[in-house]
Amino acid sequence: AEDAIAALQEVSAPPTDEAVAAQAATDRSAAIKAACSARILAVLDLYTTSNITGASIAGELDDAQMVTFRAGRAWVAAMQDTSRMLILDPAWPDHTPDDAWPMVPDGVAELAAEF
């Protein structure tokens, strides 16, 4: 019974400052990753990306489309890099401003609309 009481007291104890900070960091990281994902998926959803990739593999994209496709892939990588940077840099408490994220390259949204 004493073990159960001790366990209950431990669970009901207020969280430490370290635990609160760790949870805040976890929440912030999840929010930044979600913002990154939402921004990417707003332009290149998973079905569209799959269709463009398939067309690329099948040789169905012309030269201009391939250049745009590569620019889109580079943009996704830049978005992911930015997400990682924002997670590591507490000086960016607000990850939502557009100027925190790379711009979508010209033609990427139009190419996505074709697929």
C-alpha positions in Angstrom: 0.0 0.0 0.0 2.9 2.4 0.8 4.3 1.8 -2.7 0.9 2.7 -4.3 0.7 5.8 -2.2 4.3 6.8 -3.1 3.5 6.2 -6.8 0.4 8.3 -6.6 2.2 11.1 -4.9 4.9 11.0 -7.6 2.3 11.2 -10.4 0.4 14.0 -8.8 3.5 16.1 -8.1 3.8 19.3 -10.1 6.0 19.0 -13.1 9.6 20.2 -12.8 10.8 23.3 -14.7 12.9 20.9 -16.8 9.9 18.7 -17.6 7.8 21.8 -18.6 10.7 23.1 -20.8 11.1 19.7 -22.4 7.4 19.5 -23.2 7.4 23.0 -24.6 10.3 22.1 -26.8 8.5 19.0 -28.0 5.3 20.9 -28.7 7.2 23.6 -30.5 9.0 21.0 -32.7 5.7 19.3 -33.5 4.1 22.6 -34.4 7.0 23.6 -36.7 7.0 20.2 -38.4 3.2 20.5 -38.9 3.5 24.0 -40.3 6.2 22.8 -42.8 4.2 19.8 -43.8 1.0 21.9 -44.3 2.9 24.4 -46.5 4.4 21.7 -48.7 1.1 19.8 -49.0 -0.7 22.9 -49.9 1.3 23.0 -53.1 2.3 19.3 -53.6 -0.1 16.9 -52.0 1.0 13.2 -51.8 -1.1 12.1 -54.8 0.2 14.9 -57.0 3.8 14.2 -56.0 3.3 10.5 -56.8 1.8 11.3 -60.2 4.6 13.7 -61.1 7.2 11.3 -59.9 5.6 8.5 -62.0 5.5 10.7 -65.0 9.2 11.6 -64.5 10.2 8.0 -64.2 8.2 7.1 -67.3 9.9 9.9 -69.3 6.6 11.7 -69.8 7.8 15.1 -68.6 9.3 17.5 -71.1 12.6 19.3 -70.4 10.8 22.4 -68.9 8.6 20.2 -66.7 11.7 18.3 -65.5 13.4 21.5 -64.6 10.3 22.6 -62.6 10.0 19.2 -61.0 13.6 19.4 -59.8 13.0 22.9 -58.5 10.0 21.6 -56.6 12.1 18.8 -55.1 14.8 21.3 -54.1 12.1 23.5 -52.5 10.8 20.6 -50.4 14.3 19.9 -49.2 14.8 23.6 -48.4 11.5 23.6 -46.5 12.7 20.6 -44.5 16.0 22.2 -43.8 14.2 25.4 -42.7 12.0 23.3 -40.4 15.1 21.8 -38.8 16.7 25.3 -38.4 13.6 26.8 -36.8 13.4 23.9 -34.4 17.0 24.4 -33.3 16.8 28.2 -33.1 14.7 29.5 -30.2 15.1 33.0 -31.6 12.3 32.0 -33.9 9.4 31.6 -31.5 6.8 32.3 -34.1 7.3 29.9 -37.1 4.2 31.0 -39.0 5.3 34.1 -40.9 5.7 33.5 -44.6 9.2 35.1 -44.6 10.4 32.3 -42.4 9.9 29.8 -45.2 11.4 29.4 -48.7 9.2 30.7 -51.5 7.6 28.2 -53.9 9.6 28.3 -57.1 8.0 29.6 -60.2 6.0 27.0 -62.1 5.8 24.4 -59.3 2.2 25.1 -58.4 1.3 25.2 -62.1 3.0 21.8 -62.7 1.2 20.4 -59.7 -2.1 21.6 -61.1 -1.4 19.6 -64.3 -1.2 16.3 -62.3 
